[in-house]
Each structure stands twice: as C-alpha cells, then as structure tokens.
Amino acid sequence: MSRAWRGHRQYMKQMMRQLAVKWRRDPAILRVENPTRLDRARRLGFRAKQGFVVVRARVRRAGARKTRPVSGRRQKGMGVSKIKWAKGMKQIAEERVAKKYPNMEILNSYFLWADGRYYWAEVLLVDPHHPSVAGDAGAKWLSKSDS
C-alpha cells in the first residue's frame, strides 16, 4: 500500500480524484471512521482502538491576500501580490482541527491530496484522558501526568 502512494501510480491518482469529488461536498473538518492511508497512520502512531480519532481537514489553497495601500507607493513597494503564508498547509489544518477538538491532543498528520483549490490532510488525534490510552504502555506518554 505504501509503495502505491510513494510511486504515484496512475490508479491511485484516479482513485484520489474520485474521492476528492466527494470530499469537496463534505465539511472542511470531518471526523472519519478509518484512515484513508492506513499504512501512514500506523507509522505515525495511530491505533485502531478507543481514544484514537482520525479527522480529515480541508484547507483552501491560495496566496495570502493583502489589502492595497491607501497612500501612494511605487509598484515594487506595494506588496500586494506574491505574498506567501508563513505556515504550511498541514500546520494550518492541524491548528483548525485542534480548535474544533479542544479536549484531544494532536498526535500527527499526513498529506492526502491537493488540487488547484483545496489541500486535504488527515490529522490523528488522541484523547489523553481515555482509559484505553492511559493504560496502554506505548501511548502512556500521551496521558496527562498531572491528573
């Protein structure tokens, strides 16, 4: 499965294009039952048990928009076009998901697909207070030590 993703196979592109058509109709942040890229999620620490959540996030792709200055300047000093974001799309997706799920900790995230308009990533979340996470030896570091 991971070889298909790394090699950018034609059938993976076709499958992801079909999925992207469905994803465009979904909300920007959507909890999903299973990871789309199971191999990647497992490598990043996801486990199929209670307390672990997968969320698909959609971020609009475009350059930063800056208001045009009111007072006079030469074109070079205007600074309206070609403005770039200081953060990456994946980081923006993680922040938006963290805002929607305040009781969860972000474990990791990975790229899913991007077209001309949107960037999709799946964010892995963990509930640090869930008993199955607190009792798990591999994920014990996630649970809060102060509680």
N, C-alpha and C positions, 0 to 999 in steps of 0.2 A: 504494500500500500504506500509506504513512504517513497519507494522508487518511482511510482507513478507521479507523485507530487513533485519530486525533485526533477524528473525528466521532462516535465511539461508535455506530457503525452497528449495527443490530439483528442482522445476520448475523454480525458479529464477536463480539457478546455470546453468541450461540448456539454459535458455534464454540469460544469460550473456555470456556464452561460444560461442553461435552462433553470438552474437553481436561482441564479441572480434575478431572473424574471419574476419568480415567486417572491424573493426576498424584498424586491422593491415595493411590493404591496404591504409588507409587514411593517410594524412599528420600528422606529430607529433602534430601540433597545428591547430585545425579546429573549425571554428565557426559553431554552431548548432542552429537550429531554436527553439527547445524546450528542456528543461532539461530532461535528462533520468530519474532522480529521482525527480519528481515534488514536492513531499512532503518535501524532504530535502531542495530543493532550496527555497521553500516558507518559511520554518522555518529559513533559513539563510538570508532572506531579499529580495529575488527575487520577482519581479512583472512582469506580462505579459503586459508590456507597452513599448513605445519607450524610448530609453535611457538605457535600461537594456539589456545586452548581455550575452549569455552563450557560453563558449568556452571549447571544450574537448581537454585536453593535454595528451600526451603520453610521459612517461619518461622511459629510459632504466634502468632495474634493474640489478645491479651487484655491486660487491665491488669496492672500489677505486683502481685504477691502479697506482702503484708507480714504478719508474724506479729502476732497480737493481743498487746498489752502485758499483762504479768502483774499489775503493781501498778495501783492504781486511778487512773483519769483520767475527766474528763468526755468525752462522746462526741466533741466537737469536737477535742479534743487527742489522741484515739486514733490517728488517721492510719492506718486500716486500708484503707478503700475510697477510690476515686478517686485512687489513686496512679498516676502516669504514668511511662513509661520516659524516660530522658534521651536515649536514642539512637533513631533512626528504624529502621524495619523493614529498609530497604535496607542500612543500615550494619551491622546485626546479621547479615544474610545475607552480606555481603562478609567480615565477620570470621570467620564459621564456615567459609566456603569457603577463606579464606586459611589457616586452621588445618589443614584437610584436605589442601591442596596447598601444602606449605611451600616447595617449590622454584620456585613460579610467582609472578609479580608480578600484582597486580590492575590491569587496565587501566581498567575501568569497569564499571558495572552499570546495569540498567534494570528498571522495573516490568513485570510480565507480567499478573498477575491477583490478585485478592483476593476471598475470600468471607467468610462470618461467622467461619470458624475459622482459615483459613490465608492467608498472603501469599506470593506467588511472585515471584521476581526471577531474571533471568539475569545471571550475573557473567561478564565477559570476562577471561580470564587469558592471560598471555604468559610463555613460557619465555625469560628473557633470555640464557641460555647456548646456545640453539639456533642453529646456523649460519645458518639462513634468516632469523632475526630480527636477528642481529648483522650480516649482510651487507646488509640492507635499509636503504636511505637514509632512508626515512620512519620506520622503527622503531628506528633505531640508538641513539636516546637511551634506549631501554629496556635495552639490553645493559649489563652491568656494566663500568665503565671500569677497575676495579682488577684484573680477571682477564685 
